[in-house]
């Protein structure tokens, strides 16, 4: 894990700009920094900046920018299959001087050209300059675990791991995209990625699973190198279970590869417990776990976490949520993020990352994407029931839902097991409360949810939207920033291309079993994780209401939140004050209030930021 930044254009970047950008990159790479620049044959200039978090091949020989003959490379991420690729490339005549993945990336390009990305398994944002061909190559991993942003300004292309790197390198401050901020406040995080907007005008995210080749400075036109759909193959459920176990085992094994110790963020849920079980019980690796616990009984996972720790016998740290200095801590994180924090879950993620860092770890495993791959959300069960409606045992399937997942559904629409049989295209539950939250704005905002068509079956289309188009892309960005704020690399163990491609071939009927969703992953954990967790029908995860962190009746707290801010050019301050003085009992109100606070701190921090 590292930070990268660069510029490609007719103007040379000044030393002051290089220094300014490197300062902004320090948290992503506290173990070293580098800069390389060159003139191109066409009279342009190319600049690569890098900050290193040493995880694989810790020696200076793997520092970046990494230069061999005509190729210069900076990349952020990890290539998990670099051992296998090294052997393949050596057999093809390539020689290596390092033991890390950086040189493997460079030699893979030398061997396969722009097709090199199809050989990589991992997470990455890559910038490579080929002086013989006079071209800049940019690429991002299949799921977008590693961020890469673009900005075309003053006839120069700026690119980097974080938006502020682009501003630091250019010396310019981008203008806030107020419409995108309004979208976030009203419709929430699931509306952000499909819009293709960012929080700043002119800045775009390089798309996941794409590559671009530029011979002259311009805004790239990336081309996809990978895609996934729903292509069911006839198989029994036992065959699906057996192959899922094998693929999950391999995915975890690859993501344990590091030359430093590895930690794991443990909740009381299935995803982290199966990953931990694979690492400790199946692969016999030593793992230290870190867990945050909440006093609110709706979110308290203490009992499950303690049971998991006892089961695995691993070293662990239980973290209590601090009740003091919430606004100060949140401001610091939002200032680092350079954008509003999506949900309070990532405040907790950052808290865990802080403790992981203090304990001396640089790598943390997490379970992002498991719900979208294996079908784990409350509405997924109803989509599945809609697909199974013609089965002769459909009444028993409904009864199973009522006795398991259905007991815990709070959304009124999703309490009807036939909701998507009656209204298969209805998605109002995704932007829950939008009309109410729009009324808080000085100018109402309305934008309907639009689902992209990946396939015909209703469940798999929803899952693919979440995996590729709505939920996971935004979550991965938050994962990255929440970890890198404390110089920790986050690895999503289930975002493995072979695993995802296999599950995409499993007939949907096999995704559920014993009246439980996420059945394939639950069974993959059989014998290596506590059975009580694997059979728990209630969805678990790291979360808490904002009222657990802060007392809104405190005059000083209200004064800080209602203090003058550009955000109140968008939001009606009196309505926020009214909400602060209410009981804030609804989960949707708690989430909205956190979004308001996060948006205010973003506007305040951007006002103060000087590139």
C-alpha positions as CSV (number, residue, x, y, z in Angstrom):
1,X,0.0,0.0,0.0
2,X,1.3,3.4,-0.9
3,X,0.3,6.7,-2.3
4,X,0.8,7.8,-5.9
5,X,0.5,11.1,-7.7
6,X,1.6,12.3,-11.1
7,X,1.3,14.9,-13.9
8,X,1.5,14.7,-17.7
9,X,1.5,17.9,-19.6
10,X,3.4,20.8,-21.2
11,X,4.3,22.5,-18.0
12,X,7.1,21.4,-15.6
13,X,6.0,21.0,-12.0
14,X,8.0,23.2,-9.6
15,X,9.9,21.8,-6.6
16,X,7.6,23.6,-4.3
17,X,4.6,21.7,-5.7
18,X,6.4,18.4,-5.4
19,X,7.2,19.1,-1.8
20,X,3.6,20.2,-1.1
21,X,2.2,17.1,-2.6
22,X,4.6,14.8,-0.8
23,X,3.5,16.3,2.5
24,X,-0.1,15.4,1.7
25,X,1.0,11.9,0.8
26,X,2.8,11.2,4.1
27,X,0.1,9.1,5.8
28,X,-0.2,6.8,2.8
29,X,3.5,6.1,2.8
30,X,5.5,6.9,6.0
31,X,8.4,4.6,5.1
32,X,9.8,6.5,2.1
33,X,9.1,8.9,-0.7
34,X,10.3,9.3,-4.2
35,X,10.0,11.5,-7.3
36,X,10.9,11.0,-10.9
37,X,10.5,13.3,-13.9
38,X,11.3,13.2,-17.6
39,X,10.8,15.1,-20.8
40,X,8.9,13.3,-23.5
41,X,9.9,13.2,-27.2
42,X,6.8,15.3,-28.0
43,X,8.0,18.1,-25.6
44,X,5.8,17.3,-22.7
45,X,6.8,16.5,-19.1
46,X,5.9,13.5,-17.0
47,X,6.2,13.5,-13.2
48,X,5.7,10.5,-10.9
49,X,5.5,10.9,-7.1
50,X,5.3,8.0,-4.6
51,X,5.1,7.5,-0.8
52,X,5.8,4.0,0.5
53,X,4.2,1.8,3.2
54,X,6.6,-1.1,3.2
55,X,4.7,-4.5,3.3
56,X,6.3,-6.7,0.7
57,X,10.1,-6.8,0.1
58,X,10.9,-4.2,2.7
59,X,14.3,-3.3,1.3
60,X,15.0,0.0,-0.5
61,X,15.5,-1.9,-3.7
62,X,11.7,-2.0,-4.1
63,X,11.2,1.7,-3.6
64,X,9.3,3.7,-6.1
65,X,9.3,5.3,-8.6
66,X,10.7,2.0,-9.9
67,X,12.7,2.3,-13.1
68,X,14.2,-0.3,-15.3
69,X,15.6,0.6,-18.7
70,X,12.7,2.3,-20.6
71,X,10.0,1.7,-18.1
72,X,9.1,3.8,-15.0
73,X,6.4,2.7,-12.6
74,X,4.4,3.9,-9.6
75,X,1.7,1.8,-8.1
76,X,-0.5,1.6,-5.0
77,X,-1.7,-1.8,-3.8
78,X,-0.7,-5.4,-3.7
79,X,-0.4,-8.0,-6.4
80,X,-1.2,-11.2,-4.4
81,X,-0.1,-13.7,-7.1
82,X,3.3,-12.1,-7.7
83,X,5.1,-15.4,-6.7
84,X,3.4,-17.3,-9.5
85,X,3.8,-14.5,-12.0
86,X,7.5,-14.2,-11.2
87,X,8.0,-17.9,-11.9
88,X,6.1,-17.6,-15.2
89,X,8.1,-14.6,-16.3
90,X,11.4,-16.2,-15.3
91,X,10.5,-19.1,-17.5
92,X,10.0,-16.6,-20.3
93,X,13.5,-15.2,-19.8
94,X,12.9,-12.3,-17.4
95,X,15.5,-11.6,-14.6
96,X,14.6,-10.1,-11.3
97,X,16.6,-8.0,-8.8
98,X,14.0,-7.7,-6.0
99,X,11.7,-10.0,-4.1
100,X,8.5,-7.9,-4.3
101,X,5.5,-7.3,-6.5
102,X,6.6,-4.0,-7.9
103,X,9.2,-5.4,-10.3
104,X,6.7,-8.2,-11.3
105,X,4.2,-5.5,-12.4
106,X,6.9,-3.8,-14.5
107,X,8.1,-7.0,-16.1
108,X,4.6,-8.2,-16.7
109,X,4.0,-5.1,-18.8
110,X,7.3,-5.7,-20.6
111,X,6.1,-9.2,-21.5
112,X,2.4,-8.7,-22.3
113,X,2.0,-5.0,-23.0
114,X,-1.4,-3.5,-22.1
115,X,-2.8,-7.0,-21.5
116,X,-0.5,-7.3,-18.4
117,X,-3.4,-6.3,-16.1
118,X,-5.4,-9.5,-17.0
119,X,-2.6,-11.5,-15.4
120,X,-2.7,-9.7,-12.1
121,X,-4.7,-10.8,-9.0
122,X,-4.9,-8.1,-6.4
123,X,-5.7,-4.5,-5.8
124,X,-3.9,-1.7,-7.6
125,X,-3.8,1.8,-9.0
126,X,-1.0,1.8,-11.6
127,X,0.8,4.6,-13.5
128,X,3.5,3.4,-15.9
129,X,5.5,5.3,-18.5
130,X,7.0,3.6,-21.5
131,X,9.6,5.9,-22.9
132,X,10.3,3.7,-26.0
133,X,6.6,3.9,-27.0
134,X,6.1,7.4,-25.6
135,X,3.0,6.4,-23.7
136,X,1.5,6.7,-20.2
137,X,-0.5,3.7,-19.0
138,X,-3.1,4.0,-16.2
139,X,-5.0,1.1,-14.7
140,X,-7.2,0.3,-11.7
141,X,-8.0,-3.1,-10.2
142,X,-11.2,-5.0,-11.0
143,X,-13.3,-3.9,-8.0
144,X,-11.7,-0.5,-7.4
145,X,-10.1,-1.3,-4.0
146,X,-7.4,1.2,-4.8
147,X,-8.5,4.7,-5.7
148,X,-7.2,6.7,-8.7
149,X,-8.5,10.2,-9.4
150,X,-8.0,12.3,-12.5
151,X,-8.1,16.1,-13.1
152,X,-7.6,17.9,-16.4
153,X,-6.5,21.4,-15.6
154,X,-4.4,24.0,-17.6
155,X,-3.8,21.4,-20.4
156,X,-2.2,19.0,-17.9
157,X,-3.5,15.6,-16.6
158,X,-3.1,15.2,-12.9
159,X,-3.7,11.8,-11.3
160,X,-3.3,10.4,-7.8
161,X,-4.6,8.3,-5.0
162,X,-6.4,11.1,-3.3
163,X,-8.2,14.2,-4.6
164,X,-6.0,16.6,-2.5
165,X,-2.9,15.1,-4.2
166,X,-4.1,16.6,-7.4
167,X,-4.7,20.0,-5.8
168,X,-1.3,19.9,-4.1
169,X,0.5,19.0,-7.3
170,X,-1.3,21.6,-9.4
171,X,-1.3,24.3,-6.8
172,X,-5.0,24.9,-7.5
173,X,-8.1,24.4,-5.3
174,X,-11.0,22.6,-7.0
175,X,-14.6,24.0,-6.5
176,X,-17.0,21.9,-4.5
177,X,-19.8,20.2,-6.5
178,X,-22.7,21.3,-4.4
179,X,-25.2,19.2,-6.4
180,X,-23.3,16.1,-5.4
181,X,-23.3,17.1,-1.8
182,X,-27.1,17.6,-2.0
183,X,-27.4,14.2,-3.5
184,X,-25.5,12.6,-0.6
185,X,-27.6,14.4,2.0
186,X,-30.9,13.4,0.5
187,X,-30.3,10.0,-1.1
188,X,-27.3,8.7,0.8
189,X,-24.2,6.9,-0.3
190,X,-25.8,4.4,-2.7
191,X,-26.7,7.4,-5.0
192,X,-23.1,8.6,-5.3
193,X,-21.3,6.2,-7.6
194,X,-24.0,5.8,-10.3
195,X,-24.1,9.6,-10.8
196,X,-20.4,9.5,-12.0
197,X,-19.9,12.8,-10.2
198,X,-17.4,13.6,-7.5
199,X,-17.4,16.2,-4.7
200,X,-15.4,18.5,-6.9
201,X,-16.0,19.9,-10.3
202,X,-13.7,18.5,-13.0
203,X,-12.3,15.7,-10.9
204,X,-13.3,12.1,-11.9
205,X,-12.5,8.7,-10.6
206,X,-10.7,6.3,-13.0
207,X,-13.1,3.4,-13.4
208,X,-12.4,0.0,-11.8
209,X,-11.4,-2.8,-14.0
210,X,-10.2,-0.5,-16.7
211,X,-6.9,0.5,-18.4
212,X,-6.0,3.6,-20.5
213,X,-3.1,4.4,-22.7
214,X,-2.2,8.0,-23.5
215,X,0.5,9.2,-26.0
216,X,-0.4,12.9,-25.5
217,X,-1.8,14.7,-22.4
218,X,-5.6,14.5,-22.3
219,X,-8.4,13.2,-20.2
220,X,-8.2,9.4,-20.6
221,X,-10.8,7.2,-22.3
222,X,-10.4,4.0,-20.2
223,X,-11.3,0.6,-21.7
224,X,-12.5,-2.3,-19.6
225,X,-10.3,-5.4,-19.2
226,X,-12.7,-7.3,-16.9
227,X,-16.3,-7.8,-16.3
228,X,-18.6,-10.2,-14.5
229,X,-22.3,-11.1,-15.0
230,X,-24.6,-13.9,-14.0
231,X,-23.9,-17.0,-16.1
232,X,-25.4,-20.0,-14.2
233,X,-23.9,-23.4,-14.8
234,X,-25.9,-26.6,-13.8
235,X,-24.5,-27.9,-10.4
236,X,-25.7,-29.3,-7.2
237,X,-25.7,-27.3,-4.0
238,X,-23.0,-29.6,-2.6
239,X,-20.8,-29.0,-5.6
240,X,-21.3,-25.2,-5.2
241,X,-20.4,-25.5,-1.5
242,X,-17.3,-27.6,-2.1
243,X,-16.0,-25.1,-4.7
244,X,-16.9,-22.1,-2.6
245,X,-14.8,-23.5,0.3
246,X,-11.8,-24.0,-2.1
247,X,-12.1,-20.5,-3.6
248,X,-12.5,-18.7,-0.2
249,X,-9.6,-20.6,1.2
250,X,-7.4,-19.6,-1.7
251,X,-8.6,-16.0,-1.6
252,X,-7.7,-15.7,2.1
253,X,-4.4,-17.5,1.6
254,X,-3.4,-15.0,-1.1
255,X,-4.3,-12.0,1.1
256,X,-2.2,-13.2,4.0
257,X,0.9,-12.8,1.9
258,X,3.0,-10.1,3.5
259,X,6.5,-9.5,5.0
260,X,4.9,-7.9,8.0
261,X,2.3,-9.3,10.6
262,X,-1.3,-9.2,9.6
263,X,-4.3,-8.1,11.7
264,X,-8.1,-8.7,11.1
265,X,-11.0,-6.5,11.9
266,X,-13.4,-8.9,13.8
267,X,-17.1,-8.3,14.2
268,X,-19.8,-10.7,15.5
269,X,-20.8,-11.4,11.9
270,X,-20.2,-14.2,9.4
271,X,-17.8,-12.5,7.0
272,X,-14.9,-11.7,9.4
273,X,-15.4,-14.9,11.3
274,X,-15.1,-17.1,8.2
275,X,-12.0,-15.2,7.1
276,X,-10.5,-15.6,10.5
277,X,-11.4,-19.3,10.6
278,X,-9.7,-19.8,7.2
279,X,-6.6,-18.0,8.4
280,X,-6.3,-19.6,11.8
281,X,-7.9,-23.0,11.7
282,X,-7.4,-23.9,8.0
283,X,-4.1,-22.1,7.1
284,X,-2.6,-22.2,10.6
285,X,-1.6,-18.5,10.6
286,X,-1.2,-16.3,13.6
287,X,-3.6,-13.4,13.5
288,X,-4.4,-10.6,15.9
289,X,-7.9,-9.4,15.9
290,X,-9.3,-5.9,16.7
291,X,-13.0,-5.3,17.5
292,X,-15.0,-2.3,18.5
293,X,-18.0,-2.8,20.7
294,X,-21.0,-0.6,21.4
295,X,-23.3,-0.4,24.5
296,X,-26.5,0.1,22.5
297,X,-28.1,-3.4,22.5
298,X,-29.2,-3.0,18.9
299,X,-25.6,-3.0,17.9
300,X,-23.7,-4.7,20.8
301,X,-21.8,-7.7,19.4
302,X,-19.7,-8.3,22.5
303,X,-20.9,-11.8,23.2
304,X,-20.4,-13.0,19.7
305,X,-16.9,-11.4,19.5
306,X,-15.8,-13.0,22.8
307,X,-17.1,-16.4,21.6
308,X,-15.1,-16.0,18.4
309,X,-12.0,-15.0,20.2
310,X,-12.3,-18.0,22.6
311,X,-13.0,-20.4,19.7
312,X,-9.9,-19.3,17.7
313,X,-7.6,-18.6,20.7
314,X,-6.1,-15.7,18.9
315,X,-4.5,-12.5,20.3
316,X,-7.1,-9.7,20.4
317,X,-8.0,-6.2,21.4
318,X,-11.5,-5.1,22.3
319,X,-12.0,-1.3,21.7
320,X,-14.6,0.7,23.5
321,X,-16.0,3.6,21.6
322,X,-14.7,6.9,23.1
323,X,-17.4,9.3,24.2
324,X,-15.3,12.4,24.2
325,X,-14.0,14.7,21.5
326,X,-16.2,13.2,18.8
327,X,-16.5,16.4,16.7
328,X,-12.8,17.0,16.9
329,X,-11.9,13.5,15.9
330,X,-14.4,13.5,13.1
331,X,-13.2,16.8,11.8
332,X,-9.6,15.4,11.6
333,X,-10.9,12.4,9.6
334,X,-13.0,14.4,7.3
335,X,-10.1,16.8,6.7
336,X,-8.0,13.8,5.7
337,X,-10.7,12.2,3.6
338,X,-11.2,15.5,1.7
339,X,-14.9,14.7,1.5
340,X,-17.8,13.9,3.8
341,X,-17.5,10.6,5.6
342,X,-20.2,8.3,4.2
343,X,-21.6,6.7,7.4
344,X,-20.6,6.4,11.0
345,X,-19.4,2.9,10.4
346,X,-16.3,4.4,8.9
347,X,-15.7,6.5,11.9
348,X,-15.6,3.1,13.8
349,X,-13.4,1.6,11.0
350,X,-10.9,4.5,11.5
351,X,-11.0,4.0,15.2
352,X,-10.1,0.3,14.8
353,X,-7.4,1.3,12.3
354,X,-5.9,3.7,14.8
355,X,-5.6,0.8,17.3
356,X,-4.2,-1.5,14.7
357,X,-1.5,1.1,13.8
358,X,-0.6,1.7,17.5
359,X,-0.2,-2.1,18.0
360,X,2.4,-2.0,15.2
361,X,0.5,-3.6,12.3
362,X,0.5,-2.3,8.7
363,X,-2.0,-4.8,7.2
364,X,-5.7,-5.4,8.1
365,X,-8.1,-7.9,6.6
366,X,-11.8,-7.1,6.2
367,X,-14.9,-8.6,4.7
368,X,-16.2,-5.8,2.3
369,X,-18.1,-7.3,-0.6
370,X,-19.3,-10.5,1.0
371,X,-23.0,-9.4,1.2
372,X,-22.9,-8.4,-2.4
373,X,-21.2,-11.6,-3.6
374,X,-23.0,-14.2,-1.4
375,X,-26.4,-12.4,-0.9
376,X,-26.6,-11.1,2.6
377,X,-29.0,-8.1,2.7
378,X,-32.5,-8.1,4.0
379,X,-34.0,-7.2,0.6
380,X,-32.0,-10.0,-1.0
381,X,-34.1,-12.6,0.7
382,X,-37.2,-11.1,-0.8
383,X,-35.7,-10.9,-4.3
384,X,-34.8,-14.5,-3.9
385,X,-38.4,-15.4,-2.9
386,X,-39.6,-13.6,-5.9
387,X,-37.4,-15.8,-8.1
388,X,-38.5,-18.9,-6.3
389,X,-42.3,-18.1,-6.5
390,X,-43.1,-20.9,-8.9
391,X,-41.5,-23.6,-6.7
392,X,-44.0,-26.1,-5.2
393,X,-42.5,-25.5,-1.8
394,X,-42.8,-21.8,-2.0
395,X,-45.1,-21.6,1.1
396,X,-42.4,-23.3,3.1
397,X,-39.8,-20.9,1.8
398,X,-41.9,-18.0,3.0
399,X,-42.4,-19.7,6.4
400,X,-38.7,-20.1,6.6
401,X,-38.1,-16.4,6.0
402,X,-40.7,-15.5,8.6
403,X,-39.0,-17.7,11.2
404,X,-35.5,-16.3,10.5
405,X,-34.5,-13.1,8.6
406,X,-38.0,-11.8,8.6
407,X,-38.0,-11.4,12.3
408,X,-35.4,-8.6,12.2
409,X,-36.7,-6.5,9.3
410,X,-37.6,-3.0,10.3
411,X,-38.4,-1.4,6.9
412,X,-42.2,-1.7,6.5
413,X,-42.0,-2.4,2.8
414,X,-39.5,-5.3,3.3
415,X,-41.8,-6.9,5.9
416,X,-43.9,-8.3,3.2
417,X,-42.3,-11.6,1.9
418,X,-44.1,-11.1,-1.5
419,X,-43.0,-7.4,-1.9
420,X,-41.0,-8.0,-5.1
421,X,-43.5,-10.4,-6.5
422,X,-46.2,-7.7,-6.3
423,X,-43.8,-4.9,-7.3
424,X,-40.7,-6.3,-8.9
425,X,-39.3,-2.9,-10.0
426,X,-40.0,-1.0,-6.7
427,X,-36.8,0.3,-5.1
428,X,-38.1,3.0,-2.8
429,X,-36.5,1.4,0.2
430,X,-33.0,2.2,-1.2
431,X,-33.5,5.9,-0.8
432,X,-35.5,5.6,2.3
433,X,-36.6,9.0,3.8
434,X,-35.5,11.0,0.7
435,X,-38.6,13.2,0.7
436,X,-38.2,14.1,4.4
437,X,-34.5,14.8,4.1
438,X,-35.0,16.9,0.9
439,X,-37.2,19.2,3.0
440,X,-34.2,20.1,5.1
441,X,-32.5,21.7,2.0
442,X,-33.1,25.3,1.0
443,X,-33.8,24.0,-2.5
444,X,-35.5,20.6,-2.7
445,X,-33.5,17.8,-4.3
446,X,-35.2,14.9,-6.1
447,X,-33.5,12.1,-8.0
448,X,-35.0,8.7,-8.6
449,X,-33.1,5.5,-8.1
450,X,-32.1,3.9,-11.4
451,X,-31.0,0.3,-11.5
452,X,-28.5,-0.7,-14.2
453,X,-29.3,-3.9,-16.2
454,X,-26.6,-6.5,-15.8
455,X,-28.9,-9.6,-16.2
456,X,-32.6,-10.5,-16.2
457,X,-33.0,-12.4,-12.8
458,X,-34.1,-9.8,-10.2
459,X,-31.8,-11.0,-7.4
460,X,-28.6,-11.3,-9.3
461,X,-29.2,-8.0,-11.1
462,X,-29.5,-6.3,-7.7
463,X,-26.4,-8.0,-6.4
464,X,-24.4,-7.0,-9.4
465,X,-25.6,-3.4,-9.1
466,X,-24.4,-3.3,-5.5
467,X,-21.1,-5.0,-6.3
468,X,-20.1,-3.0,-9.3
469,X,-22.3,0.1,-9.5
470,X,-23.7,1.3,-6.1
471,X,-22.5,0.0,-2.7
472,X,-19.1,-1.7,-2.9
473,X,-17.3,1.0,-5.0
474,X,-18.2,3.7,-2.4
475,X,-17.5,1.4,0.5
476,X,-14.0,0.5,-0.8
477,X,-13.1,4.2,-1.0
478,X,-14.2,4.7,2.6
479,X,-12.3,1.5,3.6
480,X,-9.1,2.8,2.0
481,X,-9.3,6.2,3.6
482,X,-10.3,5.0,7.0
483,X,-7.3,2.7,7.1
484,X,-4.8,5.0,5.4
485,X,-5.6,7.8,7.8
486,X,-3.5,5.6,10.2
487,X,-1.0,4.2,7.6
488,X,-2.7,0.8,7.5
489,X,-3.4,-1.3,4.3
490,X,-6.9,-2.7,4.1
491,X,-7.4,-5.9,2.2
492,X,-10.9,-7.2,1.2
493,X,-10.5,-10.9,1.4
494,X,-13.6,-11.8,-0.7
495,X,-12.9,-9.5,-3.6
496,X,-11.0,-12.2,-5.4
497,X,-11.7,-12.5,-9.1
498,X,-11.7,-16.3,-9.2
499,X,-14.1,-16.4,-6.3
500,X,-16.5,-13.8,-7.7
501,X,-16.4,-15.4,-11.2
502,X,-17.2,-18.8,-9.7
503,X,-20.1,-17.5,-7.5
504,X,-21.5,-15.8,-10.6
505,X,-22.0,-19.3,-12.2
506,X,-23.8,-20.7,-9.2
507,X,-27.6,-21.0,-9.8
508,X,-29.4,-18.6,-7.5
509,X,-31.4,-21.3,-5.8
510,X,-28.2,-22.4,-4.1
511,X,-27.5,-19.1,-2.4
512,X,-30.0,-19.7,0.3
513,X,-30.4,-22.8,2.5
514,X,-31.9,-23.8,5.8
515,X,-33.9,-20.6,5.8
516,X,-30.7,-18.5,5.8
517,X,-29.1,-16.1,3.3
518,X,-25.4,-16.2,2.5
519,X,-25.6,-19.9,2.7
520,X,-22.5,-20.7,0.7
521,X,-20.3,-18.6,3.0
522,X,-21.9,-19.9,6.1
523,X,-21.2,-23.5,5.0
524,X,-17.6,-22.5,4.0
525,X,-17.1,-21.6,7.7
526,X,-18.5,-24.9,9.0
527,X,-15.9,-26.4,11.4
528,X,-13.6,-23.4,11.4
529,X,-15.9,-20.7,13.0
530,X,-18.4,-20.8,15.9
531,X,-21.6,-22.5,14.8
532,X,-23.7,-20.0,16.8
533,X,-22.4,-17.2,14.5
534,X,-22.8,-19.2,11.3
535,X,-26.4,-20.0,12.1
536,X,-27.4,-16.6,13.5
537,X,-30.2,-15.2,11.2
538,X,-29.7,-11.6,12.4
539,X,-27.4,-9.5,10.2
540,X,-24.4,-8.4,12.2
541,X,-21.8,-5.7,11.5
542,X,-19.9,-2.8,12.9
543,X,-22.3,0.1,13.5
544,X,-23.7,2.5,16.1
545,X,-26.1,5.4,16.3
546,X,-24.6,8.9,16.3
547,X,-26.2,9.5,19.7
548,X,-23.7,7.0,21.2
549,X,-20.9,9.4,20.4
550,X,-22.3,12.8,21.3
551,X,-24.8,14.5,23.5
552,X,-26.9,16.8,21.3
553,X,-28.4,18.5,24.4
554,X,-25.0,19.9,25.3
555,X,-24.9,23.6,24.5
556,X,-21.3,23.5,23.3
557,X,-22.1,20.7,20.9
558,X,-25.1,22.5,19.4
559,X,-23.0,25.7,19.1
560,X,-20.3,23.8,17.2
561,X,-22.8,22.1,14.8
562,X,-24.8,25.3,14.2
563,X,-21.8,27.5,13.9
564,X,-21.6,29.6,10.7
565,X,-20.7,27.4,7.7
566,X,-21.1,27.3,3.9
567,X,-23.1,24.2,4.4
568,X,-26.0,26.4,5.7
569,X,-26.1,27.9,2.2
570,X,-27.5,24.5,1.3
571,X,-29.3,23.3,4.4
572,X,-31.9,25.1,6.6
573,X,-30.1,25.7,9.9
574,X,-33.3,26.1,11.9
575,X,-34.5,22.6,10.8
576,X,-31.1,21.1,11.8
577,X,-31.5,22.8,15.2
578,X,-35.0,21.3,15.5
579,X,-33.7,17.9,14.8
580,X,-30.9,18.3,17.3
581,X,-33.5,19.1,20.0
582,X,-35.6,16.1,19.1
583,X,-35.2,12.5,20.4
584,X,-33.5,11.3,17.2
585,X,-35.0,7.8,17.8
586,X,-35.3,6.6,14.2
587,X,-32.3,5.0,12.6
588,X,-32.8,7.0,9.4
589,X,-32.8,10.3,11.4
590,X,-29.5,9.3,13.1
591,X,-27.9,8.5,9.8
592,X,-29.1,11.8,8.3
593,X,-27.9,13.8,11.2
594,X,-24.5,12.2,10.9
595,X,-24.5,13.1,7.2
596,X,-25.3,16.7,8.0
597,X,-22.5,17.0,10.5
598,X,-20.1,15.3,8.1
599,X,-21.1,17.6,5.3
600,X,-20.6,20.7,7.5
601,X,-17.1,19.5,8.6
602,X,-16.2,18.9,4.9
603,X,-17.2,22.4,3.8
604,X,-15.4,23.9,6.8
605,X,-12.2,21.9,6.2
606,X,-12.2,22.6,2.4
607,X,-12.5,26.3,3.1
608,X,-9.4,26.1,5.4
609,X,-7.4,23.8,3.0
610,X,-4.6,25.5,1.1
611,X,-2.9,23.3,-1.6
